[in-house]
């Protein structure tokens, strides 16, 4: 017969404190990344509420989210904060506790404010550093999808955090940088020589520059040279690529439109044939496979261009809160 030694009061308190701490941390991470509200650990919060008559945990969550300095400086959208605070108030009303004035005051402030086209998403790195990016509230805005962060960029960022050796002392070119998450994470975590962000849409390029200035200026540990390049895949020249001299190329979510596959593959072929110090560059592409036919078309175009690829199957630890149920594939392309 197995016998489990009962926990002492202090051990039980320690476990409860740890669990509460983890729940509050998850609320904070999800809130700043503006995750779907149904992905928050509301069940864990409800269980905690059932065992207390104080508002302590609600207050702690509020301080780690809407009242946190990050939110005051780089807030998520008003709509998102309204919905989040409404849910938090529902939980507080389950308590037999005094009304929490600061909670209703926070909701009152966002109810009276006017929504803007731009908001912030903040991604918390394992080091505790925060990357706050200005994004558009709408997924498609001003004729482009480049003003928001997509899942494959989050995955590529996580892969980069685990593979910092790949970027050591390298000149890295990122295709389709969008608003800059992956590049900013790489610059924050790797000892690279130079990082070249690139895109072609003027509004995206301006937002990208603003985010780089905000996240990388006076950043500890970032000694790499950083620049932004306007790169039109249809009209890129050999001279431009030779000037860039990248020996590592990365991209996320660039395989989404059948109409651009041919020029993307042509660009990749040009890049792979631009030898740097007598070596072909390394090319890594992460894709969310939304349309298998489009993705298969991309792979066939690679084959027709004489480019080979290998699927990178190593597991990558999830750092950021997003839905990994969709298929995200990472490949390495070579000649």
N, C-alpha and C positions, 0 to 999 in steps of 0.2 A: 504494500500500500504506500503510495507516494504521499509525503507530507510537506506542504509548503508553509514555511515560516511566515506568520502574519506580519504585515508591515507595521512598523512603529508609527506613531503619529507624525514624527518628523520625516520619515521616509515617504509616507503618504502625501505629506505637504509638499515635499520636493518633487514628487512625480506630478502632482497636480499643478505645481508652479511651472514645471517644464512644459507640460501639455498646454497650459494656458499661454505660455510664452510662444510656443510654436504656432498656436492658433492665431494669436495677434500678429505674429510675423507674416503668416500666410495672408491675412487680411491686408496687411500693408503692401506686400509684394503684388498681390492681385489688384489692389486699388490703383496703385501708381501705373501699372501696365494696362489699366482699364479693361481687365478681364470681364467676361460675361458674369453677371451677378450670380447666376445659378452655379458657378464654379467655386464660389466662396464657401468656407467651412461653416455654413449656418447651423448645421446639425450639431457640430461641436460647441458652438456658441450657445445653442438652445440647451444642451446638456449642462453647461456651466451655469446658465441662468437658473435652471431648475434647482440648483443646490445653494443658491445665495439670495440674500435680500438686499444686497447693495448694488450700486451702479458701477462698481469699480472697473469691470472688464469692458463695459460700454465706453466708459471714459477713456480707458487705455487705448481702445481701438480708435476712438475719435482723435486722440492726440497723435496717434501714429499714421493717421490718414488726413482728414480734412483740416486739422489744426497743425499739421506737421510743417516745418519750414519749407520743405520741398513743394508742398501743395500751395503755400502762400506765394512762392516765387514762380513755380511752373505748374499751374493747376491743370488737372484733367478737365474735360468739357463740363459745362454747367449742367447739361442734361444728365450726364453720368453722375455727377455729385448729388444732384437732386434725387435720383433714383436710389443711390447708395444710402443717403441719409434717411430717406423714407423707410427703407428696409431696416436700418438701424433703430429708428424710432419704434417700429413695430415690435422689435425685440425688447426694447426698453419698457414698452407698455405691458409686457408680460410680467415684469417685475413688480413686486409689492414694495416699490421704493419711491422716494421723493422724486418729483419731476426734475429732469436734468436740463436746466435752463440753457446751458451752453449748446446742447444738442439742437434745441428748437431755434436758438439764435443762428446757428450755422445754417440750418435749413432756410430760415428767413432771408439770410443774406443771398443765398443762391437763387431763391425764388424771385427776388427783386432784381437780380442782375440780368443783363441782356447777353444772349449767346453770341459768340464770335465764330468766324469761320475757322479759326486756328485754336488748337488746344495743345496740351503736352502729354506725352507718355514718358514715364520714367522707368528705366530698367535697372534693377539693383544687381550689381556684379557680386561674385562670391567674396571679393575682397571687402565688400561693404560700400564700394564706390557707387555713385548713382550716375546714370547716363540719361539726361533729360532732353528729349527731342521735340521740337515744334512740329506738329503734324496737322494736316487738314482734318476737320471733323468728318467730311464726306470722303468715302472711299475713292470715288472718281471725281476729280475737281480740275477745272481749267483744262479739260481735254487730256488728262494724264492720270495714271494710277500711281505715279511716283511720289506722291505727297503723303503717303502712309507707309508703315512698316508691315511687310508680309511675312508669313510663317517661315519660308525658306531662309530669309535673312536672319531670323532668330536662330534657326538651326545652324546656319553657317557660322554665326557668332559663337555658338556653343562649341562647335567643332574647332574653331580657332582658339578658344580658351584652352582646349585640351591638346592642341598641337602647335604651341608657340614656337617650337624648334623649326617648323617649316618656314617661318617668316624671319628667322634670325639673320641679320645683316643682309636682308634682301630688299630689292626695289619691287614693290607690290602695286599692281594695277587692278583696280576693281571696276568691272563693267556694270553699268546700270546701278550706280550707288544709291539712287533715290535720296532719302533724307539722311542717310549716313550711318545707320546703326552699326553694321558690320565693320566698316572701316574704323569707326571710333573705338569699338571694342578691341580690334586688332592693335590699333595704335596705343591703347591704354595698357595692353597686356603683353606685347611682344617687343623684342629689341631689334626692330627693323631699321633699315637705312633710310628708306623713303616710301611714302604711301601716296598713290595717285588716285583720288576719287574721280569718277567720270560719269557723265550723263549728257543728254542733249537738249532736254526741255528747259527753256530759260527760267521758268518759275521754279522748277525743281533745283536747278543749279544755284539759284539765289537762296532758297531755303537750306540747301545743303551747306553752302558757305556760312550761313548764319549758325547752323547747328555745330559745325566744326569750330567756329570761333568760340561758341558758348562752351563746348565740351572739351576742347583740346588746348585752348590758350591758357598758359600758366599752369598746365596740368603736370603734377609730379610724375616723373618716370617717363614722360613722353619727350624724347630727344630727337625723334625722327623728323625728317623734312616732310612736310605735308603740302599738297597742292590739289587744285581742282581743275580738271581738263574737260573742255567741251569736246565730246567724241560722238560724231555722227557716223553710225555704223555703215550707212550707205555710201558715204563720201570720204571715208577715212583714207589717208594716203600712207604709203610706205615711209615717207619722210617723217610724218608725225609719229608713227610707231617706233621708228629708229631713234627718234629724239627721246621718246619715253624710256626706252631701254629697260623694260620690266623683265625680271626673271621669275616672277610668280604672278599669275593672273587668277583672280577669283571673281565669282558672280553668283547672285542669288535671284531666283524667280525671273530669269530673263527668257525662259522658254514658255511663252504663254500665248503667242500670236503666230499662226501659220505664215502670215505675210512677212514676218521679219526673220524667219528661220534661215533663209538663204543668205541674207547679208550678215547675220550673226555667225554662221559657219564660215563664211568667207573671211570675216574679221579674225576668227579664231585660227584659221589656217595661216593668215598673214602674221599673226602674233607668234605662232609656233615656229614659223620659219625665220623670225627675227632673232637670230642667235645672240646671246649675251655672254661674252667671254667664252665663245666657241661652244656654248651649250644651249640646247632648246629650253625655253621656259616651261615651268610646271603650270598646268591649268586645272582648276578645280571649280566645278559648277554644282550648286545645290538647287533643286527644283521641286516645287510642289506639283505633283502630277494630277492636275485637275482634269485634263482631257488626254487620255492615253494615246489617242490617235495623233494629236499634236506632238506629244513627246516622242512617239515612235518615228514620226516624220523627221524630227530633229536628229535622232540617232541614225536614220538612213542617210540624211544629208551629210552627217559626219563621215560615214562609211564611203559615200560617193566622192568626198573630198580627200580621201586617203588618210583620214584621221581615225585613230583607234581610241577606244575608251574602256575603262574598267570601273565597275560599280564598287564603291567603297562601303563595305558592310560592317565595319567596326561600329560597335554601339557608342552613342554619344550621350553623355549624362545631360539630363534636362535641367537647365538653370533658370530659364524664363517661363512664366506661365502662359501657355498657349496650347491649342488643341493639336496633339500629335496623332490623332486618329487618321487624319488625311495622310496619304502617301507622300513622303519627302525622300527624294533620292539624291545621293551625292555621287558624282562621277569625276574621275581624273581622265583628262584627254591628252593624248600624245601622238607623235608622228611615227 
